[in-house]
Amino acid sequence: MTNNNIRALRREKEFLARRINSRLTPKEREELYMKWDVPLEGKQRKLQFVNKLWTDPYDSRHVQESAEIVA
């Protein structure tokens, strides 16, 4: 990956992390964090969560859940 691609991917992830607050209720966010093994008391939970999306392209369930969250 080139530096421009890496920067674009990082910006996309940061954008998605910011949108989590406006699109989900606190209870929905907490449920997603638990489902995706993100510590509830940790720092930068939104970025940790976003970084877990699309990590297993060979697991169709994981891909489907990632797509539903992004959509």
C-alpha positions as a Markdown table, in Angstrom:
| # | Residue | x | y | z |
|---|---|---|---|---|
| 1 | Met | 0.0 | 0.0 | 0.0 |
| 2 | Thr | 1.2 | 3.5 | -0.8 |
| 3 | Asn | 1.3 | 6.2 | 1.8 |
| 4 | Asn | -1.7 | 7.9 | 0.1 |
| 5 | Asn | -3.7 | 4.7 | 0.3 |
| 6 | Ile | -2.8 | 4.2 | 4.0 |
| 7 | Arg | -3.8 | 7.8 | 4.8 |
| 8 | Ala | -7.1 | 7.5 | 2.9 |
| 9 | Leu | -7.9 | 4.2 | 4.8 |
| 10 | Arg | -7.1 | 5.9 | 8.1 |
| 11 | Arg | -9.3 | 8.8 | 7.3 |
| 12 | Glu | -12.1 | 6.5 | 6.3 |
| 13 | Lys | -11.8 | 4.6 | 9.6 |
| 14 | Glu | -11.8 | 7.9 | 11.6 |
| 15 | Phe | -14.8 | 9.1 | 9.8 |
| 16 | Leu | -16.7 | 5.9 | 10.5 |
| 17 | Ala | -15.7 | 6.0 | 14.2 |
| 18 | Arg | -17.1 | 9.6 | 14.4 |
| 19 | Arg | -20.3 | 8.5 | 12.9 |
| 20 | Ile | -20.9 | 5.7 | 15.4 |
| 21 | Asn | -21.9 | 8.3 | 18.0 |
| 22 | Ser | -24.5 | 9.9 | 15.8 |
| 23 | Arg | -25.9 | 6.7 | 14.3 |
| 24 | Leu | -26.1 | 4.5 | 17.4 |
| 25 | Thr | -27.6 | 4.8 | 20.9 |
| 26 | Pro | -25.3 | 4.3 | 23.8 |
| 27 | Lys | -26.9 | 0.9 | 24.5 |
| 28 | Glu | -26.4 | -0.2 | 20.8 |
| 29 | Arg | -22.8 | 0.9 | 20.9 |
| 30 | Glu | -22.2 | -1.1 | 24.1 |
| 31 | Glu | -23.8 | -4.2 | 22.6 |
| 32 | Leu | -21.5 | -3.9 | 19.5 |
| 33 | Tyr | -18.4 | -3.4 | 21.6 |
| 34 | Met | -19.2 | -6.5 | 23.6 |
| 35 | Lys | -20.0 | -8.5 | 20.5 |
| 36 | Trp | -16.7 | -7.5 | 18.8 |
| 37 | Asp | -14.6 | -7.9 | 22.0 |
| 38 | Val | -13.8 | -4.2 | 22.5 |
| 39 | Pro | -13.3 | -3.2 | 26.2 |
| 40 | Leu | -16.1 | -1.1 | 27.5 |
| 41 | Glu | -13.8 | 0.9 | 29.7 |
| 42 | Gly | -10.9 | 1.3 | 27.3 |
| 43 | Lys | -9.8 | 4.4 | 25.5 |
| 44 | Gln | -10.6 | 5.0 | 21.9 |
| 45 | Arg | -13.2 | 2.3 | 21.8 |
| 46 | Lys | -14.7 | 3.6 | 18.6 |
| 47 | Leu | -11.4 | 3.3 | 16.7 |
| 48 | Gln | -10.7 | -0.1 | 18.3 |
| 49 | Phe | -14.1 | -1.3 | 17.1 |
| 50 | Val | -13.7 | 0.1 | 13.6 |
| 51 | Asn | -10.2 | -1.5 | 13.3 |
| 52 | Lys | -11.8 | -4.9 | 13.9 |
| 53 | Leu | -14.1 | -4.6 | 10.9 |
| 54 | Trp | -13.1 | -6.5 | 7.8 |
| 55 | Thr | -10.3 | -8.3 | 9.5 |
| 56 | Asp | -11.3 | -11.8 | 8.3 |
| 57 | Pro | -12.2 | -11.7 | 4.6 |
| 58 | Tyr | -12.6 | -15.5 | 4.5 |
| 59 | Asp | -15.3 | -15.7 | 7.2 |
| 60 | Ser | -18.6 | -14.9 | 5.4 |
| 61 | Arg | -20.4 | -14.1 | 8.6 |
| 62 | His | -17.7 | -11.6 | 9.7 |
| 63 | Val | -17.9 | -10.0 | 6.2 |
| 64 | Gln | -21.7 | -9.8 | 6.4 |
| 65 | Glu | -21.7 | -8.2 | 9.9 |
| 66 | Ser | -19.0 | -5.7 | 8.9 |
| 67 | Ala | -21.0 | -4.7 | 5.8 |
| 68 | Glu | -24.2 | -4.3 | 7.9 |
| 69 | Ile | -22.3 | -2.0 | 10.3 |
| 70 | Val | -20.7 | 0.1 | 7.6 |
| 71 | Ala | -24.0 | 0.4 | 5.6 |
